[in-house]
Amino acid sequence: MNFPEMKIGDLICRLPIVQGGMGVGISMAGLASAVANEGGIGVIAGAMIGIDEPDISVDPAAANVRALKREIQKARSLSQGIIGVNIMVALTHYADLVNAAIEEGIDIIFSGAGLPMDLPGFLTPGAKTRLVPIISSGRAAKLICQKWLSKYNYLPDAFVLEGPKAGGHLGFKIEQIDDPAYSLELLLKEVLEAISPIEKARNVKIPVIVAGGIYTGADIHEFLKLGATGVQMGTRFVATHECDADAAFKEKYINAKKADLIIIKSPVGMPGRAVRNAFLDDVSSGNKKPFTCPYHCVKTCDRLKSPYCIALALAAARKGKFKSGFAFAGANAYRVDRILSVKELIESLRKEFSVASA
């Protein structure tokens, strides 16, 4: 059995797979276009996308907008497939990035790290950009639907439901991350129940795409059976040749043991999952990494009390400079044992899905 198609608004995706948006340069045009070319949804991450621009510390808004537009245009030149962007609500220049993405005619905006309550208000007449909030609960799904309907007469084109096994920043309290009550399976059931009355009242179907811990084609099959329309995968796509990170970043996944995947307290006020290294050990020991903050990239970052700059740390790691940074990763990163092409990865997922479907 082959993968079923996935519909988001009037977009028809050949694969029910979204490549997760991974910020500060991990998923750019190279990875996004490769995934789109295979029939999935490729996603460019907007978080500090312009960190290598020459004017990033002078005019971060302009630098990030310019870099986002360039990456969207580059992805379009490399693929005729579906391209999305991930823009976190918590970003200081959130509105600028959303406007830029819509101006470029991006297919989908994925938006989380906060509830994107006003996202439909950015749509311009004739814009065909689909809007997909990233949530972690049924309550959040219901709130967004109610707010969007009352204010804009608009429902989300889909939801991404991100569970506690995801990499990077997590929308859960630390004590919830390993609590079985917050498993992705239970969260999916909760979200489907929360949106069902709204779907019936409006005679629509709101696809729910699950994320966090999806690793094999069998996992995809299992969640589609449970009512998901698709899956979002981040960790698997880091371990591809086309991923925009340095080879040393990818090697961190290959060399990681299960015990190396730890939960950290991020400067932005959310827990996050990362690969343990000397930099993080230093931080946990109370050693500060002196920095000045020229960016103020995330609204919730406590710049005065933070022991390090998250943007600088992630940017260094993306270039393979782990003395100055660390890698975010999903709970299953320790299972990565080699680097594949995106094509090879999709084919292996397809075979596993077919076996699970038999």
KELO-280212 format. One record per residue (C-alpha): residue in three letters; chain; x, y, z. Coordinates in pm, whole numbers, plus 50000, padded with zeros to 5 digits. Each point is the difference from the previous one (the first is absolute). Layout:
ALA; A; X; Y; Z $
...
This chain:
MET; A; 50000; 50000; 50000 $
ASN; A; 50135; 50341; 49904 $
PHE; A; 49973; 50317; 50205 $
PRO; A; 49663; 50175; 49977 $
GLU; A; 49983; 50357; 49877 $
MET; A; 49957; 50283; 50245 $
LYS; A; 49778; 50302; 49932 $
ILE; A; 50054; 50337; 50167 $
GLY; A; 49746; 50247; 49868 $
ASP; A; 50015; 49958; 49624 $
LEU; A; 50359; 49873; 50010 $
ILE; A; 50044; 49631; 49927 $
CYS; A; 50320; 49852; 50139 $
ARG; A; 50113; 49666; 49854 $
LEU; A; 50141; 49892; 50336 $
PRO; A; 49845; 50049; 50346 $
ILE; A; 50336; 50131; 50120 $
VAL; A; 50103; 50348; 50110 $
GLN; A; 50369; 50070; 50059 $
GLY; A; 50020; 50187; 50329 $
GLY; A; 50129; 50356; 49998 $
MET; A; 50332; 50012; 50189 $
GLY; A; 50126; 50346; 50078 $
VAL; A; 50324; 50194; 49981 $
GLY; A; 50094; 49849; 49666 $
ILE; A; 49932; 49628; 50034 $
SER; A; 49709; 49985; 49753 $
MET; A; 50049; 50247; 49719 $
ALA; A; 49931; 49986; 49627 $
GLY; A; 50229; 49702; 49940 $
LEU; A; 49815; 49759; 50229 $
ALA; A; 49654; 50146; 49940 $
SER; A; 50027; 49973; 49621 $
ALA; A; 50134; 49643; 50017 $
VAL; A; 49704; 49890; 50215 $
ALA; A; 49754; 50183; 49774 $
ASN; A; 50150; 49830; 49695 $
GLU; A; 49924; 49660; 50153 $
GLY; A; 49635; 50093; 50056 $
GLY; A; 50015; 50110; 50364 $
ILE; A; 49966; 50351; 50140 $
GLY; A; 50337; 50169; 50035 $
VAL; A; 50025; 50263; 50271 $
ILE; A; 50240; 50293; 50038 $
ALA; A; 50042; 50116; 50360 $
GLY; A; 49975; 50375; 50060 $
ALA; A; 50168; 50013; 50343 $
MET; A; 50314; 50214; 49963 $
ILE; A; 50020; 49906; 49634 $
GLY; A; 50209; 50311; 49935 $
ILE; A; 50265; 49941; 50266 $
ASP; A; 50277; 49998; 49738 $
GLU; A; 49883; 50323; 49835 $
PRO; A; 50255; 50286; 50036 $
ASP; A; 49746; 50236; 50158 $
ILE; A; 49838; 49750; 50238 $
SER; A; 50110; 50186; 50314 $
VAL; A; 49918; 50344; 49857 $
ASP; A; 49659; 49927; 49848 $
PRO; A; 49892; 49644; 50089 $
ALA; A; 49649; 50043; 49861 $
ALA; A; 50125; 50094; 49654 $
ALA; A; 50271; 49733; 50005 $
ASN; A; 49759; 49721; 50094 $
VAL; A; 49734; 50109; 49749 $
ARG; A; 50258; 50020; 49721 $
ALA; A; 50137; 49655; 50081 $
LEU; A; 49652; 49847; 50022 $
LYS; A; 49898; 50140; 49663 $
ARG; A; 50324; 49880; 49844 $
GLU; A; 49956; 49646; 50136 $
ILE; A; 49640; 49981; 49881 $
GLN; A; 50104; 50116; 49653 $
LYS; A; 50289; 49752; 49998 $
ALA; A; 49772; 49712; 50103 $
ARG; A; 49755; 50097; 49725 $
SER; A; 50282; 49991; 49745 $
LEU; A; 50095; 49649; 50113 $
SER; A; 49654; 49846; 50032 $
GLN; A; 49648; 50011; 49861 $
GLY; A; 49875; 49827; 50317 $
ILE; A; 49834; 50134; 50314 $
ILE; A; 50215; 50239; 50204 $
GLY; A; 49910; 50129; 50345 $
VAL; A; 50161; 50219; 50263 $
ASN; A; 50005; 49963; 50376 $
ILE; A; 49968; 50334; 50181 $
MET; A; 49987; 49995; 50378 $
VAL; A; 49748; 50231; 50169 $
ALA; A; 50266; 50079; 50261 $
LEU; A; 50235; 50158; 49744 $
THR; A; 50044; 50373; 50052 $
HIS; A; 49958; 50064; 49626 $
TYR; A; 49716; 49751; 49956 $
ALA; A; 49774; 50240; 49808 $
ASP; A; 50277; 50104; 49760 $
LEU; A; 50081; 49638; 49918 $
VAL; A; 49636; 49898; 49953 $
ASN; A; 49940; 50295; 49767 $
ALA; A; 50314; 49915; 49802 $
ALA; A; 49899; 49635; 49960 $
ILE; A; 49653; 50095; 49876 $
GLU; A; 50150; 50255; 49758 $
GLU; A; 50216; 49720; 49858 $
GLY; A; 49690; 49783; 49951 $
ILE; A; 50116; 49726; 50238 $
ASP; A; 49771; 49697; 49995 $
ILE; A; 49967; 49951; 50377 $
ILE; A; 50092; 50183; 50320 $
PHE; A; 50051; 49774; 50302 $
SER; A; 49990; 50201; 50320 $
GLY; A; 50055; 49897; 50362 $
ALA; A; 50203; 50091; 50312 $
GLY; A; 49694; 50191; 50113 $
LEU; A; 49645; 50005; 49865 $
PRO; A; 49976; 50178; 49660 $
MET; A; 49667; 50162; 50086 $
ASP; A; 50024; 50277; 49738 $
LEU; A; 50166; 49809; 49714 $
PRO; A; 49705; 50026; 49754 $
GLY; A; 50015; 50378; 50037 $
PHE; A; 50323; 50004; 49800 $
LEU; A; 49843; 49849; 49688 $
THR; A; 49973; 50243; 49712 $
PRO; A; 49724; 49994; 49733 $
GLY; A; 50061; 49712; 49762 $
ALA; A; 50265; 49836; 50221 $
LYS; A; 49995; 49622; 49978 $
THR; A; 50229; 49932; 50296 $
ARG; A; 49858; 49732; 50229 $
LEU; A; 50025; 50051; 50376 $
VAL; A; 50096; 49714; 50232 $
PRO; A; 50037; 50061; 50374 $
ILE; A; 50233; 49778; 50202 $
ILE; A; 49832; 49891; 50324 $
SER; A; 50054; 49761; 50291 $
SER; A; 49644; 49954; 50131 $
GLY; A; 49634; 49971; 49906 $
ARG; A; 49932; 50313; 50201 $
ALA; A; 50238; 50201; 49780 $
ALA; A; 49835; 49863; 49684 $
LYS; A; 49655; 50098; 50121 $
LEU; A; 50111; 50349; 50110 $
ILE; A; 50161; 50073; 49664 $
CYS; A; 49696; 49878; 49806 $
GLN; A; 49765; 50213; 50210 $
LYS; A; 50217; 50312; 49974 $
TRP; A; 50061; 49966; 49625 $
LEU; A; 49633; 49939; 49930 $
SER; A; 49875; 50291; 50210 $
LYS; A; 50257; 50250; 49879 $
TYR; A; 50076; 49890; 49642 $
ASN; A; 49736; 49737; 49908 $
TYR; A; 50297; 49773; 49924 $
LEU; A; 50093; 49654; 50123 $
PRO; A; 50353; 49858; 50007 $
ASP; A; 50087; 49817; 49680 $
ALA; A; 50157; 49732; 50223 $
PHE; A; 50161; 49959; 50341 $
VAL; A; 50342; 49864; 50087 $
LEU; A; 49972; 49825; 50335 $
GLU; A; 50347; 49985; 50155 $
GLY; A; 50050; 49752; 50283 $
PRO; A; 50266; 49991; 50272 $
LYS; A; 50246; 49780; 49807 $
ALA; A; 50078; 50278; 49752 $
GLY; A; 50336; 50171; 49969 $
GLY; A; 50068; 50361; 50088 $
HIS; A; 49760; 50212; 50200 $
LEU; A; 49703; 49814; 50147 $
GLY; A; 49654; 50127; 50089 $
PHE; A; 49987; 49803; 50325 $
LYS; A; 50102; 50041; 50361 $
ILE; A; 50306; 49796; 50096 $
GLU; A; 49795; 49762; 50215 $
GLN; A; 49764; 49929; 49708 $
ILE; A; 50266; 49892; 49751 $
ASP; A; 50033; 49641; 50128 $
ASP; A; 49644; 49974; 50135 $
PRO; A; 49804; 49730; 49808 $
ALA; A; 49691; 50223; 50029 $
TYR; A; 50166; 50229; 49742 $
SER; A; 50089; 49733; 49746 $
LEU; A; 49951; 50100; 49638 $
GLU; A; 49734; 49728; 49960 $
LEU; A; 49788; 50145; 50281 $
LEU; A; 50058; 50358; 49886 $
LEU; A; 49884; 49907; 49649 $
LYS; A; 49678; 49851; 50140 $
GLU; A; 49946; 50318; 50204 $
VAL; A; 50051; 50230; 49702 $
LEU; A; 49776; 49797; 49769 $
GLU; A; 49723; 50010; 50262 $
ALA; A; 50047; 50375; 50054 $
ILE; A; 49967; 50094; 49633 $
SER; A; 49734; 49744; 49902 $
PRO; A; 49697; 50219; 50093 $
ILE; A; 50151; 50293; 49809 $
GLU; A; 50062; 49784; 49693 $
LYS; A; 49641; 49872; 50008 $
ALA; A; 49851; 50347; 50049 $
ARG; A; 50199; 50143; 49707 $
ASN; A; 49995; 49684; 49785 $
VAL; A; 50377; 49999; 49965 $
LYS; A; 50292; 49771; 50077 $
ILE; A; 50297; 50151; 50186 $
PRO; A; 50302; 49773; 49948 $
VAL; A; 50210; 49925; 50308 $
ILE; A; 50369; 49935; 49935 $
VAL; A; 50183; 49836; 50291 $
ALA; A; 50359; 50072; 50097 $
GLY; A; 50251; 49892; 50260 $
GLY; A; 50154; 49653; 50003 $
ILE; A; 49882; 49889; 49654 $
TYR; A; 50292; 49796; 49870 $
THR; A; 49894; 49713; 49771 $
GLY; A; 49746; 49928; 49730 $
ALA; A; 49828; 49774; 50254 $
ASP; A; 49963; 50302; 50230 $
ILE; A; 49837; 50191; 49716 $
HIS; A; 49760; 49712; 49938 $
GLU; A; 49909; 49980; 50368 $
PHE; A; 49915; 50369; 50033 $
LEU; A; 49800; 50007; 49677 $
LYS; A; 49798; 49710; 50142 $
LEU; A; 49939; 50207; 50314 $
GLY; A; 49849; 50283; 49795 $
ALA; A; 50295; 50222; 49906 $
THR; A; 50009; 50125; 49641 $
GLY; A; 50378; 50021; 49987 $
VAL; A; 50321; 50021; 50199 $
GLN; A; 50274; 50255; 50049 $
MET; A; 50358; 49875; 50030 $
GLY; A; 50307; 50202; 50094 $
THR; A; 50272; 49772; 50135 $
ARG; A; 49991; 49762; 49702 $
PHE; A; 50051; 50288; 49757 $
VAL; A; 50300; 50138; 50191 $
ALA; A; 50175; 49671; 49920 $
THR; A; 49987; 50060; 49625 $
HIS; A; 50260; 50123; 49755 $
GLU; A; 49772; 50288; 49899 $
CYS; A; 49955; 50138; 50353 $
ASP; A; 50150; 50348; 50011 $
ALA; A; 50204; 49941; 50319 $
ASP; A; 50371; 49920; 50006 $
ALA; A; 50101; 49631; 49984 $
ALA; A; 50128; 50025; 50359 $
PHE; A; 49647; 50092; 50114 $
LYS; A; 49861; 49685; 49837 $
GLU; A; 50280; 49791; 50155 $
LYS; A; 49874; 50107; 50344 $
TYR; A; 49684; 49801; 49931 $
ILE; A; 50191; 49695; 49877 $
ASN; A; 50223; 50001; 50310 $
ALA; A; 49723; 50073; 50252 $
LYS; A; 49898; 49740; 50256 $
LYS; A; 49650; 49994; 50148 $
ALA; A; 50132; 50147; 50326 $
ASP; A; 50150; 50295; 49809 $
LEU; A; 49655; 50134; 49909 $
ILE; A; 49915; 50232; 50286 $
ILE; A; 49744; 50265; 50089 $
ILE; A; 50148; 50345; 50051 $
LYS; A; 49859; 50326; 50125 $
SER; A; 50025; 50236; 49705 $
PRO; A; 50064; 50374; 50034 $
VAL; A; 49666; 50059; 49826 $
GLY; A; 49812; 49859; 50299 $
MET; A; 49903; 49660; 49855 $
PRO; A; 50148; 49656; 50054 $
GLY; A; 50183; 49856; 49703 $
ARG; A; 50148; 49666; 49895 $
ALA; A; 50364; 50002; 49898 $
VAL; A; 50308; 49781; 49963 $
ARG; A; 50213; 50028; 50312 $
ASN; A; 50351; 50138; 49951 $
ALA; A; 50270; 50194; 50186 $
PHE; A; 49833; 50333; 49927 $
LEU; A; 49674; 49891; 50167 $
ASP; A; 50191; 49837; 50287 $
ASP; A; 50172; 50333; 50062 $
VAL; A; 49666; 50181; 50002 $
SER; A; 49843; 49747; 50239 $
SER; A; 50301; 50043; 50230 $
GLY; A; 49922; 50370; 50023 $
ASN; A; 50268; 50128; 49765 $
LYS; A; 49872; 50293; 49798 $
LYS; A; 50101; 50058; 49640 $
PRO; A; 50046; 50379; 49986 $
PHE; A; 49819; 50166; 49711 $
THR; A; 49836; 50317; 49888 $
CYS; A; 49661; 49971; 49829 $
PRO; A; 49983; 50197; 49676 $
TYR; A; 49695; 49811; 49874 $
HIS; A; 49729; 49965; 50268 $
CYS; A; 49860; 49736; 49765 $
VAL; A; 49747; 49840; 50238 $
LYS; A; 49758; 50210; 50204 $
THR; A; 50011; 49768; 50301 $
CYS; A; 50380; 49980; 50029 $
ASP; A; 50133; 50134; 50331 $
ARG; A; 50315; 50158; 49862 $
LEU; A; 50122; 50132; 50334 $
LYS; A; 49983; 49669; 50187 $
SER; A; 50070; 49755; 49719 $
PRO; A; 50333; 49812; 50026 $
TYR; A; 50041; 49998; 49622 $
CYS; A; 49846; 50127; 49675 $
ILE; A; 49783; 49730; 49845 $
ALA; A; 50034; 50148; 49650 $
LEU; A; 50380; 50007; 50015 $
ALA; A; 50016; 49651; 50152 $
LEU; A; 49778; 49844; 49733 $
ALA; A; 50174; 50190; 49720 $
ALA; A; 50339; 49874; 50118 $
ALA; A; 49873; 49642; 50016 $
ARG; A; 49855; 50021; 49650 $
LYS; A; 50355; 50075; 49880 $
GLY; A; 50142; 49710; 50203 $
LYS; A; 50153; 50223; 50270 $
PHE; A; 49883; 49813; 50310 $
LYS; A; 50235; 50173; 50244 $
SER; A; 49766; 50296; 49962 $
GLY; A; 49664; 49827; 49959 $
PHE; A; 49785; 49688; 49996 $
ALA; A; 49758; 49808; 49782 $
PHE; A; 49627; 49969; 50058 $
ALA; A; 49866; 49651; 49919 $
GLY; A; 49692; 49782; 50034 $
ALA; A; 49969; 49716; 50252 $
ASN; A; 50091; 49740; 49733 $
ALA; A; 50317; 50166; 49872 $
TYR; A; 50209; 49724; 50162 $
ARG; A; 49849; 49757; 49746 $
VAL; A; 50167; 50181; 49709 $
ASP; A; 50292; 49791; 49873 $
ARG; A; 50073; 50146; 49657 $
ILE; A; 49941; 50290; 49768 $
LEU; A; 49760; 49937; 49710 $
SER; A; 49877; 50204; 49709 $
VAL; A; 49646; 50135; 50037 $
LYS; A; 49899; 49768; 49716 $
GLU; A; 50143; 49696; 50182 $
LEU; A; 49832; 50100; 50326 $
ILE; A; 49659; 50040; 49838 $
GLU; A; 50039; 49667; 49822 $
SER; A; 50089; 49821; 50325 $
LEU; A; 49700; 50158; 50174 $
ARG; A; 49778; 49891; 49711 $
LYS; A; 50118; 49639; 50025 $
GLU; A; 49948; 49994; 50378 $
PHE; A; 49653; 50151; 49957 $
SER; A; 49912; 49738; 49739 $
VAL; A; 50111; 49714; 50228 $
ALA; A; 49800; 50144; 50292 $
SER; A; 49695; 50035; 49774 $
ALA; A; 50011; 49640; 49879 $
